[in-house]
Amino acid sequence: MKIVFTNKIYFSILFFIFLSLDIYVKLNLEAVPYRLITKPLIVLSLLYFFIVNNSKTQENWHYIIVALLSFLIGDILLIFYKIIPIYILGLILLMIGKLCYAKCFSNQRDFNVFKLLPFFILCFAYMVFIMVLVLNKLGAFFFPTLLYLFSCLIVMLFAYLRKGDVNKRSYYTVLIGVTFAILCDSISVIQSFYYEEFPYQKFLIMLFYGLSQYFIIMGLVEEKSKEKSKAIKRDVILS
């Protein structure tokens, strides 16, 4: 079985089988008890894949473990979304997972604020747009929703700032994953508080969520620091 998790092609096939199974269950069967089995398989498979393939050379690797565990527990709690306290706790765990991802993406390099200004404006416009759409129906969920959207943008920001510090394959793979996460969260918020009949929302939310987690973990497994790569090459040349 371990060979499945060390081979990216085999693992990808297994992962998308799990994702397809959970989407099928979500669309056709009762959430309890069936999704208590199928939904955790998505994050559990990514967690084991990362553990098997992580050489621990990445400085923040333990934050990835915490992030995936937070998503795992949060996913299970959100199955019981009709129970408000459990739903809020699930959202908190998802936010913790997102902030742990942001920590993984962060670096100590200074960045040019003026170059980032268009990105900041775009993120702010996105947040305002979503909040304006759902504002009238948020009620007691105003601050939780605001914080959740803010955590989404923090993840996007730090994923964007990885450019130049990691290899291109890792950078763009993670960025694709974060983009899918934004799409998933946007549809989820709009469907919950603005347009309940959003077309194919059940399918799209789970599909984009699964794709986001898949691409983020794949990108992190591929991550190589450019500074470390240069140092290794320099040592090889000098030796």
C-alpha positions as CSV (number, residue, x, y, z in Angstrom):
1,M,0.0,0.0,0.0
2,K,2.9,2.4,0.7
3,I,3.9,2.3,-2.9
4,V,0.6,4.0,-3.8
5,F,1.6,7.0,-1.6
6,T,5.1,7.2,-2.8
7,N,4.1,7.3,-6.5
8,K,2.3,10.5,-7.4
9,I,0.4,9.0,-10.3
10,Y,-0.9,6.1,-8.2
11,F,-1.8,8.5,-5.4
12,S,-3.5,10.9,-7.7
13,I,-5.8,8.1,-9.0
14,L,-6.6,7.0,-5.4
15,F,-7.2,10.6,-4.3
16,F,-9.7,11.4,-7.1
17,I,-11.4,8.1,-6.4
18,F,-11.9,9.2,-2.8
19,L,-13.1,12.7,-4.0
20,S,-15.5,11.3,-6.5
21,L,-16.9,8.8,-4.0
22,D,-17.5,11.6,-1.5
23,I,-19.1,13.8,-4.1
24,Y,-21.4,10.9,-5.1
25,V,-22.4,10.3,-1.5
26,K,-23.0,14.1,-0.9
27,L,-25.3,14.2,-3.9
28,N,-27.2,11.0,-3.4
29,L,-27.0,9.7,0.2
30,E,-27.6,10.9,3.7
31,A,-24.6,12.8,5.2
32,V,-24.9,10.7,8.4
33,P,-23.5,8.1,8.6
34,Y,-22.1,7.8,5.0
35,R,-20.1,11.1,4.7
36,L,-18.6,10.4,8.1
37,I,-16.7,7.7,6.3
38,T,-16.1,9.2,2.8
39,K,-15.3,12.9,3.6
40,P,-12.4,12.2,6.0
41,L,-10.7,10.0,3.4
42,I,-9.9,13.1,1.3
43,V,-7.7,14.9,4.0
44,L,-6.5,11.6,5.6
45,S,-5.0,10.5,2.2
46,L,-3.3,13.8,1.7
47,L,-2.0,13.8,5.3
48,Y,-0.4,10.3,4.9
49,F,0.9,11.3,1.4
50,F,2.6,14.3,2.9
51,I,4.1,12.4,5.8
52,V,5.5,9.7,3.5
53,N,6.9,12.2,1.0
54,N,8.1,14.9,3.3
55,S,11.8,14.9,4.0
56,K,11.4,17.4,6.8
57,T,13.7,19.8,4.9
58,Q,10.9,22.3,4.8
59,E,11.2,24.6,7.8
60,N,7.4,24.8,8.5
61,W,6.5,21.1,7.7
62,H,4.8,20.7,11.2
63,Y,2.4,23.5,10.4
64,I,1.2,21.5,7.4
65,I,0.4,18.6,9.6
66,V,-1.5,20.9,12.0
67,A,-3.3,22.4,9.0
68,L,-4.4,19.0,7.7
69,L,-5.5,17.8,11.1
70,S,-7.5,21.0,11.5
71,F,-9.2,20.6,8.1
72,L,-9.9,16.9,9.0
73,I,-11.7,17.6,12.2
74,G,-13.4,20.8,10.8
75,D,-14.7,18.8,7.8
76,I,-16.3,16.2,10.1
77,L,-17.9,18.9,12.3
78,L,-19.3,20.7,9.3
79,I,-21.3,17.6,8.4
80,F,-23.5,18.6,11.4
81,Y,-23.9,22.2,10.1
82,K,-27.5,22.5,11.4
83,I,-26.1,22.5,15.0
84,I,-24.9,26.1,15.2
85,P,-22.2,25.7,17.9
86,I,-20.7,22.7,16.1
87,Y,-20.8,24.6,12.8
88,I,-19.0,27.6,14.3
89,L,-16.3,25.3,15.8
90,G,-15.9,23.7,12.4
91,L,-15.4,27.1,10.8
92,I,-12.8,28.0,13.5
93,L,-10.9,24.9,12.7
94,L,-10.9,25.6,9.0
95,M,-9.6,29.1,9.7
96,I,-6.8,27.6,11.8
97,G,-6.0,25.3,8.9
98,K,-5.9,28.2,6.5
99,L,-3.6,30.3,8.9
100,C,-1.3,27.3,9.2
101,Y,-1.0,27.2,5.4
102,A,-0.3,30.9,5.4
103,K,2.5,30.3,7.9
104,C,3.9,27.6,5.6
105,F,3.9,30.0,2.7
106,S,5.5,32.9,4.7
107,N,9.1,33.9,4.3
108,Q,11.4,36.4,6.0
109,R,12.2,38.3,2.8
110,D,11.3,42.0,2.5
111,F,8.8,42.8,-0.3
112,N,8.0,45.8,-2.3
113,V,4.7,47.3,-1.0
114,F,4.1,49.3,-4.2
115,K,4.4,46.1,-6.4
116,L,1.9,44.4,-4.2
117,L,-0.6,47.3,-4.2
118,P,-2.6,46.0,-7.2
119,F,-2.9,42.6,-5.5
120,F,-4.0,44.3,-2.3
121,I,-6.6,46.3,-4.1
122,L,-7.9,43.2,-5.9
123,C,-8.2,41.2,-2.6
124,F,-9.9,44.1,-0.9
125,A,-12.4,44.5,-3.8
126,Y,-13.1,40.8,-3.7
127,M,-13.8,40.9,0.1
128,V,-16.0,44.0,-0.2
129,F,-18.0,42.4,-3.2
130,I,-18.7,39.2,-1.3
131,M,-19.6,41.1,1.9
132,V,-22.0,43.5,0.1
133,L,-23.8,40.5,-1.5
134,V,-24.4,38.7,1.8
135,L,-24.5,41.6,4.3
136,N,-28.3,41.7,4.7
137,K,-28.6,38.0,5.6
138,L,-25.5,37.5,7.8
139,G,-27.0,38.5,11.1
140,A,-25.0,36.9,13.9
141,F,-22.6,35.4,11.3
142,F,-21.2,38.8,10.3
143,F,-18.0,38.6,12.2
144,P,-17.4,34.8,11.7
145,T,-17.9,35.3,7.9
146,L,-15.7,38.4,7.9
147,L,-12.9,36.6,9.7
148,Y,-13.2,33.6,7.5
149,L,-12.9,35.6,4.3
150,F,-10.0,37.5,5.8
151,S,-8.2,34.2,6.5
152,C,-8.8,33.2,2.9
153,L,-7.2,36.4,1.6
154,I,-4.2,36.0,4.0
155,V,-3.6,32.5,2.5
156,M,-3.8,34.0,-1.0
157,L,-1.4,36.8,-0.1
158,F,1.3,34.6,1.3
159,A,0.9,32.1,-1.5
160,Y,1.5,35.0,-3.9
161,L,4.5,36.1,-2.0
162,R,6.3,32.8,-2.4
163,K,7.3,33.8,-5.9
164,G,11.1,34.0,-6.1
165,D,11.7,32.0,-2.9
166,V,10.7,28.6,-4.2
167,N,10.9,26.7,-7.4
168,K,8.3,27.5,-10.1
169,R,6.6,24.2,-10.1
170,S,5.8,24.4,-6.3
171,Y,4.8,28.1,-6.6
172,Y,2.3,27.7,-9.4
173,T,0.9,24.4,-8.1
174,V,0.2,26.0,-4.7
175,L,-1.3,29.1,-6.3
176,I,-3.7,26.9,-8.4
177,G,-4.7,25.2,-5.1
178,V,-5.3,28.5,-3.3
179,T,-7.3,29.8,-6.3
180,F,-9.6,26.7,-6.1
181,A,-10.0,27.4,-2.3
182,I,-11.1,31.0,-3.0
183,L,-13.7,29.7,-5.5
184,C,-14.9,27.1,-3.1
185,D,-15.3,29.5,-0.2
186,S,-16.9,32.2,-2.4
187,I,-19.6,29.8,-3.6
188,S,-20.1,28.5,-0.1
189,V,-20.7,31.9,1.4
190,I,-22.9,33.1,-1.5
191,Q,-25.0,30.0,-1.4
192,S,-25.4,30.1,2.4
193,F,-26.3,33.8,2.7
194,Y,-27.3,35.2,-0.7
195,Y,-28.5,32.7,-3.4
196,E,-29.5,29.3,-2.0
197,E,-30.2,27.9,-5.5
198,F,-26.7,28.5,-6.7
199,P,-26.3,26.1,-9.7
200,Y,-24.6,22.8,-8.9
201,Q,-23.3,24.3,-5.6
202,K,-23.0,20.9,-3.8
203,F,-20.9,19.5,-6.6
204,L,-18.8,22.6,-7.1
205,I,-18.0,23.3,-3.5
206,M,-16.7,19.8,-2.8
207,L,-14.9,19.6,-6.2
208,F,-13.1,22.9,-5.6
209,Y,-12.3,22.0,-2.0
210,G,-10.8,18.7,-3.0
211,L,-8.8,20.2,-5.8
212,S,-7.6,23.0,-3.6
213,Q,-6.2,20.6,-0.9
214,Y,-4.7,18.4,-3.6
215,F,-2.8,21.1,-5.4
216,I,-1.6,22.8,-2.2
217,I,-0.2,19.6,-0.8
218,M,1.3,18.6,-4.1
219,G,2.9,22.0,-4.4
220,L,4.3,21.8,-0.9
221,V,5.8,18.4,-1.5
222,E,7.5,19.8,-4.6
223,E,8.8,22.8,-2.7
224,K,12.5,23.6,-3.0
225,S,14.0,26.7,-1.6
226,K,15.9,28.6,-4.2
227,E,18.5,29.8,-1.7
228,K,19.1,26.2,-0.6
229,S,19.3,25.0,-4.2
230,K,21.9,27.7,-5.0
231,A,23.9,26.7,-1.9
232,I,23.9,23.0,-2.9
233,K,25.0,23.8,-6.5
234,R,27.7,26.1,-5.1
235,D,29.0,23.3,-2.8
236,V,29.0,20.8,-5.7
237,I,31.0,23.2,-7.9
238,L,33.5,24.0,-5.1
239,S,33.9,20.3,-4.3
